[in-house]
């Protein structure tokens, strides 16, 4: 085994609705490149999804859809382990243990809980509050060393490192859990809404025009990009000027993310022009990327037996590895297992 294969990659996506270009650029694109070098596990985190209310039939369908999206985007299930979290019960078991390691003060600092719980914190599920300890369990169960995620998950990764360190110290289990490194691509780790360049693109935004979904057809993509907010100026000449125009900056980040062109190359190509040609070309680049993924997802969604076989095989492999780590953890903690 070469040394890169000793690096273990874990990441997850919630089955909470159609995935968007932010999920793709911020996370999935990196999964695809990492699978060739590392030992990878890609999970559909259904236990995380139920921290807010879910319709059971939709949850099931969305879970299949994330599996289909992983495969349609280019993750090879022969190379990487693809599975859903609830199928490997060790995730929930380790989450409980880590809840006892993690401090309430640490969870109180999590900005995503504050955003998601909104004004009615008292009414949020306690699962939503302790969500990051389940995420730490996902990662540490496989002793993952690298975690490709978007920028919004950075704080959860830092918490995971704190939990790992506290566990190692408290139980005098030096280096038992490696401290996982986030893998975050600078420019595309926070894709913003197409309607407001200061807000993150999100599945839960009420406006469908705020995001490009991986399920959008060509016409919808063109319509959304045409309506996307820009600025009342021509395309500037420098990156510094672009940085003051959040919506333009965001479209450039997306354009650069879906093509191999750097941001500065794109700025040079469109500077001094209005945004219509830029938007047309961006739409075409998006359609070129998304159309084949989109039609492959639809094809896979019609083949539930195949998706079931991937989930079954992936879950068995993940379970075998998870059980091994959990047995070590139980022993370290002092649980009797006969
Ligand atoms: P989730 O399902 O919200 O998002 C999946 C991935 O997409 C990234 N992402 C974005 N990246 C760039 N721009 C955006 N606008 C954008 N929106 C979302 C997210 O950062 C994420 O990488 N808690 C996680 C799932 C999870 C997980 C894990 C991740 C559970 N356990 C263990 C890594 C390791 C979440 O809710 O992602």
Boltz pocket constraint, residues with backbone or C-beta under 6 A from the ligand:
constraints:
  - pocket:
      binder: B
      contacts: [[A, 10], [A, 11], [A, 12], [A, 13], [A, 14], [A, 15], [A, 22], [A, 23], [A, 24], [A, 25], [A, 26], [A, 27], [A, 45], [A, 48], [A, 134], [A, 135], [A, 138], [A, 139], [A, 147], [A, 148], [A, 149], [A, 150], [A, 151], [A, 152], [A, 153], [A, 188], [A, 189], [A, 190], [A, 191], [A, 192], [A, 200], [A, 201], [A, 202]]
      max_distance: 6.0
